[in-house]
């Protein structure tokens, strides 16, 4: 199931907090907002090939066979 999530001020703030605490990573604010949504909803799988999701502890479904 795919759902579009609109970013409200609360979600933006959660993403920004992740971004600020992980300046050692090359994560974008968009990545961090996605991580906040995934954490909130208890998701572990992301339909992405972006390795940043793997760094954050998620399963990047499209990155599996690209090594």
CHARMM-style PDB file with segment names, atoms N, HN, CA, C and O in Angstrom:
ATOM      1  N   UNK     1       0.837  -1.174   0.000  1.00  0.00      PROA
ATOM      2  CA  UNK     1       0.000   0.000   0.000  1.00  0.00      PROA
ATOM      3  C   UNK     1       0.885   1.242   0.000  1.00  0.00      PROA
ATOM      4  O   UNK     1       1.860   1.314   0.748  1.00  0.00      PROA
ATOM      5  N   UNK     2       0.553   2.193  -0.818  1.00  0.00      PROA
ATOM      6  HN  UNK     2      -0.239   2.135  -1.426  1.00  0.00      PROA
ATOM      7  CA  UNK     2       1.290   3.457  -0.913  1.00  0.00      PROA
ATOM      8  C   UNK     2       0.382   4.576  -0.434  1.00  0.00      PROA
ATOM      9  O   UNK     2      -0.794   4.634  -0.793  1.00  0.00      PROA
ATOM     10  N   UNK     3       0.937   5.459   0.377  1.00  0.00      PROA
ATOM     11  HN  UNK     3       1.892   5.411   0.668  1.00  0.00      PROA
ATOM     12  CA  UNK     3       0.178   6.593   0.893  1.00  0.00      PROA
ATOM     13  C   UNK     3       1.020   7.854   0.764  1.00  0.00      PROA
ATOM     14  O   UNK     3       2.218   7.838   1.044  1.00  0.00      PROA
ATOM     15  N   UNK     4       0.404   8.928   0.346  1.00  0.00      PROA
ATOM     16  HN  UNK     4      -0.569   8.942   0.118  1.00  0.00      PROA
ATOM     17  CA  UNK     4       1.080  10.226   0.298  1.00  0.00      PROA
ATOM     18  C   UNK     4       0.840  10.916   1.630  1.00  0.00      PROA
ATOM     19  O   UNK     4      -0.301  11.066   2.066  1.00  0.00      PROA
ATOM     20  N   UNK     5       1.920  11.333   2.270  1.00  0.00      PROA
ATOM     21  HN  UNK     5       2.847  11.211   1.915  1.00  0.00      PROA
ATOM     22  CA  UNK     5       1.830  12.003   3.565  1.00  0.00      PROA
ATOM     23  C   UNK     5       2.225  13.459   3.371  1.00  0.00      PROA
ATOM     24  O   UNK     5       3.318  13.755   2.889  1.00  0.00      PROA
ATOM     25  N   UNK     6       1.345  14.352   3.744  1.00  0.00      PROA
ATOM     26  HN  UNK     6       0.457  14.111   4.136  1.00  0.00      PROA
ATOM     27  CA  UNK     6       1.640  15.776   3.647  1.00  0.00      PROA
ATOM     28  C   UNK     6       2.377  16.229   4.900  1.00  0.00      PROA
ATOM     29  O   UNK     6       2.067  15.783   6.005  1.00  0.00      PROA
ATOM     30  N   UNK     7       3.342  17.105   4.728  1.00  0.00      PROA
ATOM     31  HN  UNK     7       3.594  17.467   3.831  1.00  0.00      PROA
ATOM     32  CA  UNK     7       4.184  17.546   5.834  1.00  0.00      PROA
ATOM     33  C   UNK     7       3.539  18.745   6.519  1.00  0.00      PROA
ATOM     34  O   UNK     7       3.400  19.820   5.936  1.00  0.00      PROA
ATOM     35  N   UNK     8       3.149  18.530   7.772  1.00  0.00      PROA
ATOM     36  HN  UNK     8       3.262  17.657   8.246  1.00  0.00      PROA
ATOM     37  CA  UNK     8       2.623  19.624   8.583  1.00  0.00      PROA
ATOM     38  C   UNK     8       3.751  20.117   9.502  1.00  0.00      PROA
ATOM     39  O   UNK     8       4.821  19.509   9.524  1.00  0.00      PROA
ATOM     40  N   UNK     9       3.541  21.193  10.252  1.00  0.00      PROA
ATOM     41  HN  UNK     9       2.671  21.687  10.234  1.00  0.00      PROA
ATOM     42  CA  UNK     9       4.619  21.722  11.101  1.00  0.00      PROA
ATOM     43  C   UNK     9       5.161  20.709  12.106  1.00  0.00      PROA
ATOM     44  O   UNK     9       6.361  20.698  12.377  1.00  0.00      PROA
ATOM     45  N   UNK    10       4.302  19.860  12.660  1.00  0.00      PROA
ATOM     46  HN  UNK    10       3.327  19.869  12.440  1.00  0.00      PROA
ATOM     47  CA  UNK    10       4.753  18.864  13.631  1.00  0.00      PROA
ATOM     48  C   UNK    10       5.680  17.836  12.984  1.00  0.00      PROA
ATOM     49  O   UNK    10       6.725  17.497  13.540  1.00  0.00      PROA
ATOM     50  N   UNK    11       5.297  17.352  11.823  1.00  0.00      PROA
ATOM     51  HN  UNK    11       4.449  17.628  11.372  1.00  0.00      PROA
ATOM     52  CA  UNK    11       6.130  16.373  11.116  1.00  0.00      PROA
ATOM     53  C   UNK    11       7.439  17.006  10.666  1.00  0.00      PROA
ATOM     54  O   UNK    11       8.492  16.376  10.756  1.00  0.00      PROA
ATOM     55  N   UNK    12       7.387  18.240  10.184  1.00  0.00      PROA
ATOM     56  HN  UNK    12       6.531  18.752  10.111  1.00  0.00      PROA
ATOM     57  CA  UNK    12       8.606  18.949   9.784  1.00  0.00      PROA
ATOM     58  C   UNK    12       9.558  19.050  10.968  1.00  0.00      PROA
ATOM     59  O   UNK    12      10.762  18.839  10.821  1.00  0.00      PROA
ATOM     60  N   UNK    13       9.020  19.372  12.139  1.00  0.00      PROA
ATOM     61  HN  UNK    13       8.042  19.543  12.258  1.00  0.00      PROA
ATOM     62  CA  UNK    13       9.838  19.502  13.346  1.00  0.00      PROA
ATOM     63  C   UNK    13      10.486  18.174  13.731  1.00  0.00      PROA
ATOM     64  O   UNK    13      11.657  18.141  14.110  1.00  0.00      PROA
ATOM     65  N   UNK    14       9.739  17.091  13.635  1.00  0.00      PROA
ATOM     66  HN  UNK    14       8.788  17.117  13.327  1.00  0.00      PROA
ATOM     67  CA  UNK    14      10.303  15.766  13.939  1.00  0.00      PROA
ATOM     68  C   UNK    14      11.437  15.426  12.973  1.00  0.00      PROA
ATOM     69  O   UNK    14      12.479  14.915  13.382  1.00  0.00      PROA
ATOM     70  N   UNK    15      11.225  15.712  11.697  1.00  0.00      PROA
ATOM     71  HN  UNK    15      10.378  16.127  11.364  1.00  0.00      PROA
ATOM     72  CA  UNK    15      12.275  15.473  10.713  1.00  0.00      PROA
ATOM     73  C   UNK    15      13.499  16.332  10.968  1.00  0.00      PROA
ATOM     74  O   UNK    15      14.632  15.862  10.862  1.00  0.00      PROA
ATOM     75  N   UNK    16      13.268  17.588  11.303  1.00  0.00      PROA
ATOM     76  HN  UNK    16      12.348  17.970  11.389  1.00  0.00      PROA
ATOM     77  CA  UNK    16      14.375  18.512  11.586  1.00  0.00      PROA
ATOM     78  C   UNK    16      15.179  18.043  12.790  1.00  0.00      PROA
ATOM     79  O   UNK    16      16.405  18.151  12.793  1.00  0.00      PROA
ATOM     80  N   UNK    17      14.505  17.522  13.813  1.00  0.00      PROA
ATOM     81  HN  UNK    17      13.509  17.434  13.810  1.00  0.00      PROA
ATOM     82  CA  UNK    17      15.212  17.018  14.993  1.00  0.00      PROA
ATOM     83  C   UNK    17      16.121  15.851  14.633  1.00  0.00      PROA
ATOM     84  O   UNK    17      17.245  15.767  15.129  1.00  0.00      PROA
ATOM     85  N   UNK    18      15.653  14.956  13.782  1.00  0.00      PROA
ATOM     86  HN  UNK    18      14.741  15.024  13.379  1.00  0.00      PROA
ATOM     87  CA  UNK    18      16.505  13.849  13.327  1.00  0.00      PROA
ATOM     88  C   UNK    18      17.686  14.405  12.536  1.00  0.00      PROA
ATOM     89  O   UNK    18      18.831  14.007  12.753  1.00  0.00      PROA
ATOM     90  N   UNK    19      17.403  15.317  11.628  1.00  0.00      PROA
ATOM     91  HN  UNK    19      16.474  15.641  11.452  1.00  0.00      PROA
ATOM     92  CA  UNK    19      18.447  15.923  10.794  1.00  0.00      PROA
ATOM     93  C   UNK    19      19.529  16.568  11.661  1.00  0.00      PROA
ATOM     94  O   UNK    19      20.720  16.366  11.422  1.00  0.00      PROA
ATOM     95  N   UNK    20      19.121  17.335  12.656  1.00  0.00      PROA
ATOM     96  HN  UNK    20      18.154  17.499  12.851  1.00  0.00      PROA
ATOM     97  CA  UNK    20      20.077  18.044  13.526  1.00  0.00      PROA
ATOM     98  C   UNK    20      20.942  17.102  14.350  1.00  0.00      PROA
ATOM     99  O   UNK    20      22.097  17.414  14.643  1.00  0.00      PROA
ATOM    100  N   UNK    21      20.397  15.961  14.722  1.00  0.00      PROA
ATOM    101  HN  UNK    21      19.460  15.708  14.485  1.00  0.00      PROA
ATOM    102  CA  UNK    21      21.160  15.042  15.568  1.00  0.00      PROA
ATOM    103  C   UNK    21      22.058  14.106  14.770  1.00  0.00      PROA
ATOM    104  O   UNK    21      22.879  13.399  15.354  1.00  0.00      PROA
ATOM    105  N   UNK    22      21.919  14.087  13.448  1.00  0.00      PROA
ATOM    106  HN  UNK    22      21.251  14.661  12.974  1.00  0.00      PROA
ATOM    107  CA  UNK    22      22.726  13.194  12.623  1.00  0.00      PROA
ATOM    108  C   UNK    22      23.500  13.958  11.551  1.00  0.00      PROA
ATOM    109  O   UNK    22      23.505  13.572  10.383  1.00  0.00      PROA
ATOM    110  N   UNK    23      24.141  15.026  11.953  1.00  0.00      PROA
ATOM    111  HN  UNK    23      24.137  15.341  12.902  1.00  0.00      PROA
ATOM    112  CA  UNK    23      24.924  15.827  11.008  1.00  0.00      PROA
ATOM    113  C   UNK    23      26.129  15.066  10.468  1.00  0.00      PROA
ATOM    114  O   UNK    23      26.744  15.479   9.484  1.00  0.00      PROA
ATOM    115  N   UNK    24      26.468  13.939  11.124  1.00  0.00      PROA
ATOM    116  HN  UNK    24      25.969  13.603  11.923  1.00  0.00      PROA
ATOM    117  CA  UNK    24      27.566  13.103  10.643  1.00  0.00      PROA
ATOM    118  C   UNK    24      27.177  12.331   9.380  1.00  0.00      PROA
ATOM    119  O   UNK    24      28.040  11.772   8.702  1.00  0.00      PROA
ATOM    120  N   UNK    25      25.894  12.299   9.068  1.00  0.00      PROA
ATOM    121  HN  UNK    25      25.193  12.753   9.618  1.00  0.00      PROA
ATOM    122  CA  UNK    25      25.397  11.598   7.880  1.00  0.00      PROA
ATOM    123  C   UNK    25      25.094  12.607   6.778  1.00  0.00      PROA
ATOM    124  O   UNK    25      24.949  13.800   7.044  1.00  0.00      PROA
ATOM    125  N   UNK    26      25.001  12.135   5.564  1.00  0.00      PROA
ATOM    126  HN  UNK    26      25.119  11.166   5.348  1.00  0.00      PROA
ATOM    127  CA  UNK    26      24.657  13.002   4.421  1.00  0.00      PROA
ATOM    128  C   UNK    26      23.159  12.923   4.136  1.00  0.00      PROA
ATOM    129  O   UNK    26      22.728  13.024   2.988  1.00  0.00      PROA
ATOM    130  N   UNK    27      22.368  12.740   5.205  1.00  0.00      PROA
ATOM    131  HN  UNK    27      22.718  12.659   6.138  1.00  0.00      PROA
ATOM    132  CA  UNK    27      20.931  12.615   5.057  1.00  0.00      PROA
ATOM    133  C   UNK    27      20.309  13.961   4.734  1.00  0.00      PROA
ATOM    134  O   UNK    27      20.709  14.990   5.279  1.00  0.00      PROA
ATOM    135  N   UNK    28      19.335  13.947   3.850  1.00  0.00      PROA
ATOM    136  HN  UNK    28      19.010  13.112   3.407  1.00  0.00      PROA
ATOM    137  CA  UNK    28      18.596  15.173   3.538  1.00  0.00      PROA
ATOM    138  C   UNK    28      17.454  15.337   4.542  1.00  0.00      PROA
ATOM    139  O   UNK    28      17.095  14.396   5.250  1.00  0.00      PROA
ATOM    140  N   UNK    29      16.897  16.536   4.590  1.00  0.00      PROA
ATOM    141  HN  UNK    29      17.189  17.300   4.014  1.00  0.00      PROA
ATOM    142  CA  UNK    29      15.728  16.758   5.437  1.00  0.00      PROA
ATOM    143  C   UNK    29      14.571  15.876   4.966  1.00  0.00      PROA
ATOM    144  O   UNK    29      13.788  15.391   5.783  1.00  0.00      PROA
ATOM    145  N   UNK    30      14.461  15.670   3.671  1.00  0.00      PROA
ATOM    146  HN  UNK    30      15.097  16.064   3.007  1.00  0.00      PROA
ATOM    147  CA  UNK    30      13.417  14.788   3.135  1.00  0.00      PROA
ATOM    148  C   UNK    30      13.592  13.366   3.659  1.00  0.00      PROA
ATOM    149  O   UNK    30      12.617  12.724   4.047  1.00  0.00      PROA
ATOM    150  N   UNK    31      14.833  12.869   3.672  1.00  0.00      PROA
ATOM    151  HN  UNK    31      15.626  13.391   3.356  1.00  0.00      PROA
ATOM    152  CA  UNK    31      15.104  11.550   4.250  1.00  0.00      PROA
ATOM    153  C   UNK    31      14.631  11.516   5.701  1.00  0.00      PROA
ATOM    154  O   UNK    31      13.939  10.586   6.117  1.00  0.00      PROA
ATOM    155  N   UNK    32      15.009  12.530   6.461  1.00  0.00      PROA
ATOM    156  HN  UNK    32      15.571  13.285   6.124  1.00  0.00      PROA
ATOM    157  CA  UNK    32      14.714  12.558   7.896  1.00  0.00      PROA
ATOM    158  C   UNK    32      13.220  12.647   8.170  1.00  0.00      PROA
ATOM    159  O   UNK    32      12.735  12.048   9.130  1.00  0.00      PROA
ATOM    160  N   UNK    33      12.492  13.376   7.354  1.00  0.00      PROA
ATOM    161  HN  UNK    33      12.886  13.862   6.574  1.00  0.00      PROA
ATOM    162  CA  UNK    33      11.034  13.417   7.495  1.00  0.00      PROA
ATOM    163  C   UNK    33      10.456  12.034   7.191  1.00  0.00      PROA
ATOM    164  O   UNK    33       9.531  11.586   7.868  1.00  0.00      PROA
ATOM    165  N   UNK    34      10.994  11.365   6.186  1.00  0.00      PROA
ATOM    166  HN  UNK    34      11.745  11.730   5.636  1.00  0.00      PROA
ATOM    167  CA  UNK    34      10.552   9.998   5.878  1.00  0.00      PROA
ATOM    168  C   UNK    34      10.828   9.067   7.052  1.00  0.00      PROA
ATOM    169  O   UNK    34       9.986   8.234   7.389  1.00  0.00      PROA
ATOM    170  N   UNK    35      11.995   9.196   7.681  1.00  0.00      PROA
ATOM    171  HN  UNK    35      12.679   9.873   7.408  1.00  0.00      PROA
ATOM    172  CA  UNK    35      12.331   8.370   8.838  1.00  0.00      PROA
ATOM    173  C   UNK    35      11.344   8.619   9.974  1.00  0.00      PROA
ATOM    174  O   UNK    35      10.940   7.679  10.660  1.00  0.00      PROA
ATOM    175  N   UNK    36      10.954   9.876  10.180  1.00  0.00      PROA
ATOM    176  HN  UNK    36      11.282  10.639   9.623  1.00  0.00      PROA
ATOM    177  CA  UNK    36       9.994  10.211  11.238  1.00  0.00      PROA
ATOM    178  C   UNK    36       8.644   9.552  10.970  1.00  0.00      PROA
ATOM    179  O   UNK    36       8.022   9.012  11.885  1.00  0.00      PROA
ATOM    180  N   UNK    37       8.196   9.594   9.729  1.00  0.00      PROA
ATOM    181  HN  UNK    37       8.701  10.032   8.985  1.00  0.00      PROA
ATOM    182  CA  UNK    37       6.924   8.952   9.361  1.00  0.00      PROA
ATOM    183  C   UNK    37       7.023   7.447   9.590  1.00  0.00      PROA
ATOM    184  O   UNK    37       6.111   6.841  10.153  1.00  0.00      PROA
ATOM    185  N   UNK    38       8.115   6.851   9.159  1.00  0.00      PROA
ATOM    186  HN  UNK    38       8.855   7.343   8.701  1.00  0.00      PROA
ATOM    187  CA  UNK    38       8.274   5.409   9.293  1.00  0.00      PROA
ATOM    188  C   UNK    38       8.310   4.989  10.759  1.00  0.00      PROA
ATOM    189  O   UNK    38       7.711   3.982  11.136  1.00  0.00      PROA
ATOM    190  N   UNK    39       9.011   5.762  11.581  1.00  0.00      PROA
ATOM    191  HN  UNK    39       9.497   6.580  11.275  1.00  0.00      PROA
ATOM    192  CA  UNK    39       9.068   5.456  13.013  1.00  0.00      PROA
ATOM    193  C   UNK    39       7.680   5.567  13.634  1.00  0.00      PROA
ATOM    194  O   UNK    39       7.261   4.685  14.384  1.00  0.00      PROA
ATOM    195  N   UNK    40       6.969   6.646  13.325  1.00  0.00      PROA
ATOM    196  HN  UNK    40       7.310   7.363  12.717  1.00  0.00      PROA
ATOM    197  CA  UNK    40       5.618   6.874  13.849  1.00  0.00      PROA
ATOM    198  C   UNK    40       4.667   5.734  13.511  1.00  0.00      PROA
ATOM    199  O   UNK    40       3.822   5.359  14.325  1.00  0.00      PROA
ATOM    200  N   UNK    41       4.803   5.194  12.330  1.00  0.00      PROA
ATOM    201  HN  UNK    41       5.489   5.498  11.669  1.00  0.00      PROA
ATOM    202  CA  UNK    41       3.867   4.172  11.847  1.00  0.00      PROA
ATOM    203  C   UNK    41       4.374   2.747  12.033  1.00  0.00      PROA
ATOM    204  O   UNK    41       3.699   1.787  11.662  1.00  0.00      PROA
ATOM    205  N   UNK    42       5.562   2.615  12.608  1.00  0.00      PROA
ATOM    206  HN  UNK    42       6.111   3.395  12.909  1.00  0.00      PROA
ATOM    207  CA  UNK    42       6.104   1.283  12.862  1.00  0.00      PROA
ATOM    208  C   UNK    42       6.505   0.540  11.604  1.00  0.00      PROA
ATOM    209  O   UNK    42       6.413  -0.686  11.547  1.00  0.00      PROA
ATOM    210  N   UNK    43       6.949   1.274  10.595  1.00  0.00      PROA
ATOM    211  HN  UNK    43       7.023   2.271  10.641  1.00  0.00      PROA
ATOM    212  CA  UNK    43       7.337   0.674   9.315  1.00  0.00      PROA
ATOM    213  C   UNK    43       8.823   0.340   9.302  1.00  0.00      PROA
ATOM    214  O   UNK    43       9.632   1.060   9.887  1.00  0.00      PROA
ATOM    215  N   UNK    44       9.176  -0.741   8.641  1.00  0.00      PROA
ATOM    216  HN  UNK    44       8.518  -1.326   8.166  1.00  0.00      PROA
ATOM    217  CA  UNK    44      10.586  -1.106   8.523  1.00  0.00      PROA
ATOM    218  C   UNK    44      11.040  -1.214   7.071  1.00  0.00      PROA
ATOM    219  O   UNK    44      12.240  -1.168   6.800  1.00  0.00      PROA
ATOM    220  N   UNK    45      10.112  -1.356   6.141  1.00  0.00      PROA
ATOM    221  HN  UNK    45       9.137  -1.394   6.361  1.00  0.00      PROA
ATOM    222  CA  UNK    45      10.434  -1.499   4.721  1.00  0.00      PROA
ATOM    223  C   UNK    45      10.117  -0.216   3.967  1.00  0.00      PROA
ATOM    224  O   UNK    45       9.042   0.362   4.127  1.00  0.00      PROA
ATOM    225  N   UNK    46      11.066   0.222   3.142  1.00  0.00      PROA
ATOM    226  HN  UNK    46      11.939  -0.247   3.012  1.00  0.00      PROA
ATOM    227  CA  UNK    46      10.866   1.417   2.315  1.00  0.00      PROA
ATOM    228  C   UNK    46      11.076   1.048   0.853  1.00  0.00      PROA
ATOM    229  O   UNK    46      12.037   0.359   0.509  1.00  0.00      PROA
ATOM    230  N   UNK    47      10.183   1.505   0.007  1.00  0.00      PROA
ATOM    231  HN  UNK    47       9.402   2.065   0.286  1.00  0.00      PROA
ATOM    232  CA  UNK    47      10.304   1.252  -1.431  1.00  0.00      PROA
ATOM    233  C   UNK    47      11.260   2.289  -2.011  1.00  0.00      PROA
ATOM    234  O   UNK    47      10.844   3.268  -2.630  1.00  0.00      PROA
ATOM    235  N   UNK    48      12.546   2.050  -1.796  1.00  0.00      PROA
ATOM    236  HN  UNK    48      12.885   1.254  -1.294  1.00  0.00      PROA
ATOM    237  CA  UNK    48      13.596   2.975  -2.209  1.00  0.00      PROA
ATOM    238  C   UNK    48      14.888   2.212  -2.436  1.00  0.00      PROA
ATOM    239  O   UNK    48      15.064   1.101  -1.934  1.00  0.00      PROA
ATOM    240  N   UNK    49      15.779   2.811  -3.187  1.00  0.00      PROA
ATOM    241  HN  UNK    49      15.636   3.713  -3.594  1.00  0.00      PROA
ATOM    242  CA  UNK    49      17.122   2.286  -3.361  1.00  0.00      PROA
ATOM    243  C   UNK    49      18.136   3.151  -2.626  1.00  0.00      PROA
ATOM    244  O   UNK    49      19.344   2.952  -2.761  1.00  0.00      PROA
ATOM    245  N   UNK    50      17.651   4.100  -1.857  1.00  0.00      PROA
ATOM    246  HN  UNK    50      16.670   4.262  -1.748  1.00  0.00      PROA
ATOM    247  CA  UNK    50      18.484   5.069  -1.138  1.00  0.00      PROA
ATOM    248  C   UNK    50      19.141   4.401   0.067  1.00  0.00      PROA
ATOM    249  O   UNK    50      18.459   3.971   0.997  1.00  0.00      PROA
ATOM    250  N   UNK    51      20.455   4.318   0.042  1.00  0.00      PROA
ATOM    251  HN  UNK    51      21.009   4.668  -0.713  1.00  0.00      PROA
ATOM    252  CA  UNK    51      21.219   3.673   1.115  1.00  0.00      PROA
ATOM    253  C   UNK    51      21.097   4.392   2.459  1.00  0.00      PROA
ATOM    254  O   UNK    51      21.397   3.807   3.500  1.00  0.00      PROA
ATOM    255  N   UNK    52      20.663   5.644   2.447  1.00  0.00      PROA
ATOM    256  HN  UNK    52      20.420   6.119   1.601  1.00  0.00      PROA
ATOM    257  CA  UNK    52      20.486   6.364   3.706  1.00  0.00      PROA
ATOM    258  C   UNK    52      19.445   5.674   4.586  1.00  0.00      PROA
ATOM    259  O   UNK    52      19.531   5.728   5.813  1.00  0.00      PROA
ATOM    260  N   UNK    53      18.464   5.029   3.960  1.00  0.00      PROA
ATOM    261  HN  UNK    53      18.394   4.985   2.963  1.00  0.00      PROA
ATOM    262  CA  UNK    53      17.452   4.307   4.730  1.00  0.00      PROA
ATOM    263  C   UNK    53      18.074   3.106   5.431  1.00  0.00      PROA
ATOM    264  O   UNK    53      17.697   2.777   6.555  1.00  0.00      PROA
ATOM    265  N   UNK    54      19.020   2.455   4.776  1.00  0.00      PROA
ATOM    266  HN  UNK    54      19.327   2.722   3.863  1.00  0.00      PROA
ATOM    267  CA  UNK    54      19.738   1.342   5.397  1.00  0.00      PROA
ATOM    268  C   UNK    54      20.573   1.867   6.562  1.00  0.00      PROA
ATOM    269  O   UNK    54      20.592   1.256   7.631  1.00  0.00      PROA
ATOM    270  N   UNK    55      21.261   2.992   6.368  1.00  0.00      PROA
ATOM    271  HN  UNK    55      21.245   3.488   5.500  1.00  0.00      PROA
ATOM    272  CA  UNK    55      22.045   3.600   7.446  1.00  0.00      PROA
ATOM    273  C   UNK    55      21.181   3.908   8.664  1.00  0.00      PROA
ATOM    274  O   UNK    55      21.639   3.807   9.802  1.00  0.00      PROA
ATOM    275  N   UNK    56      19.927   4.285   8.415  1.00  0.00      PROA
ATOM    276  HN  UNK    56      19.555   4.367   7.490  1.00  0.00      PROA
ATOM    277  CA  UNK    56      19.009   4.644   9.498  1.00  0.00      PROA
ATOM    278  C   UNK    56      18.344   3.416  10.124  1.00  0.00      PROA
ATOM    279  O   UNK    56      17.554   3.546  11.058  1.00  0.00      PROA
ATOM    280  N   UNK    57      18.664   2.229   9.610  1.00  0.00      PROA
ATOM    281  HN  UNK    57      19.306   2.123   8.851  1.00  0.00      PROA
ATOM    282  CA  UNK    57      18.140   1.003  10.197  1.00  0.00      PROA
ATOM    283  C   UNK    57      16.896   0.445   9.529  1.00  0.00      PROA
ATOM    284  O   UNK    57      16.242  -0.444  10.074  1.00  0.00      PROA
ATOM    285  N   UNK    58      16.567   0.957   8.357  1.00  0.00      PROA
ATOM    286  HN  UNK    58      17.099   1.679   7.914  1.00  0.00      PROA
ATOM    287  CA  UNK    58      15.394   0.485   7.621  1.00  0.00      PROA
ATOM    288  C   UNK    58      15.814  -0.449   6.489  1.00  0.00      PROA
ATOM    289  O   UNK    58      16.990  -0.521   6.134  1.00  0.00      PROA
ATOM    290  N   UNK    59      14.861  -1.146   5.940  1.00  0.00      PROA
ATOM    291  HN  UNK    59      13.905  -1.088   6.228  1.00  0.00      PROA
ATOM    292  CA  UNK    59      15.080  -2.097   4.857  1.00  0.00      PROA
ATOM    293  C   UNK    59      14.735  -1.390   3.545  1.00  0.00      PROA
ATOM    294  O   UNK    59      13.562  -1.144   3.265  1.00  0.00      PROA
ATOM    295  N   UNK    60      15.740  -1.066   2.746  1.00  0.00      PROA
ATOM    296  HN  UNK    60      16.693  -1.266   2.973  1.00  0.00      PROA
ATOM    297  CA  UNK    60      15.535  -0.401   1.450  1.00  0.00      PROA
ATOM    298  C   UNK    60      15.304  -1.476   0.392  1.00  0.00      PROA
ATOM    299  O   UNK    60      16.253  -2.098  -0.088  1.00  0.00      PROA
ATOM    300  N   UNK    61      14.061  -1.689   0.037  1.00  0.00      PROA
ATOM    301  HN  UNK    61      13.290  -1.185   0.426  1.00  0.00      PROA
ATOM    302  CA  UNK    61      13.687  -2.809  -0.832  1.00  0.00      PROA
ATOM    303  C   UNK    61      14.365  -2.788  -2.200  1.00  0.00      PROA
ATOM    304  O   UNK    61      14.665  -3.849  -2.747  1.00  0.00      PROA
ATOM    305  N   UNK    62      14.608  -1.624  -2.756  1.00  0.00      PROA
ATOM    306  HN  UNK    62      14.364  -0.762  -2.312  1.00  0.00      PROA
ATOM    307  CA  UNK    62      15.209  -1.534  -4.089  1.00  0.00      PROA
ATOM    308  C   UNK    62      16.735  -1.488  -4.051  1.00  0.00      PROA
ATOM    309  O   UNK    62      17.374  -1.402  -5.100  1.00  0.00      PROA
ATOM    310  N   UNK    63      17.319  -1.541  -2.875  1.00  0.00      PROA
ATOM    311  HN  UNK    63      16.800  -1.611  -2.023  1.00  0.00      PROA
ATOM    312  CA  UNK    63      18.777  -1.487  -2.749  1.00  0.00      PROA
ATOM    313  C   UNK    63      19.378  -2.869  -2.535  1.00  0.00      PROA
ATOM    314  O   UNK    63      20.599  -3.019  -2.571  1.00  0.00      PROA
ATOM    315  N   UNK    64      18.554  -3.869  -2.317  1.00  0.00      PROA
ATOM    316  HN  UNK    64      17.561  -3.747  -2.287  1.00  0.00      PROA
ATOM    317  CA  UNK    64      19.038  -5.196  -1.948  1.00  0.00      PROA
ATOM    318  C   UNK    64      20.004  -5.818  -2.937  1.00  0.00      PROA
ATOM    319  O   UNK    64      21.032  -6.360  -2.531  1.00  0.00      PROA
ATOM    320  N   UNK    65      19.706  -5.756  -4.205  1.00  0.00      PROA
ATOM    321  HN  UNK    65      18.871  -5.316  -4.535  1.00  0.00      PROA
ATOM    322  CA  UNK    65      20.501  -6.479  -5.198  1.00  0.00      PROA
ATOM    323  C   UNK    65      21.512  -5.605  -5.923  1.00  0.00      PROA
ATOM    324  O   UNK    65      22.041  -6.008  -6.959  1.00  0.00      PROA
ATOM    325  N   UNK    66      21.788  -4.426  -5.403  1.00  0.00      PROA
ATOM    326  HN  UNK    66      21.358  -4.099  -4.562  1.00  0.00      PROA
ATOM    327  CA  UNK    66      22.667  -3.500  -6.117  1.00  0.00      PROA
ATOM    328  C   UNK    66      24.087  -3.496  -5.574  1.00  0.00      PROA
ATOM    329  O   UNK    66      24.869  -2.612  -5.923  1.00  0.00      PROA
ATOM    330  N   UNK    67      24.438  -4.445  -4.743  1.00  0.00      PROA
ATOM    331  HN  UNK    67      23.802  -5.163  -4.460  1.00  0.00      PROA
ATOM    332  CA  UNK    67      25.804  -4.473  -4.207  1.00  0.00      PROA
ATOM    333  C   UNK    67      26.719  -5.269  -5.093  1.00  0.00      PROA
ATOM    334  OT1 UNK    67      27.906  -5.399  -4.796  1.00  0.00      PROA
TER     335      UNK     67
END
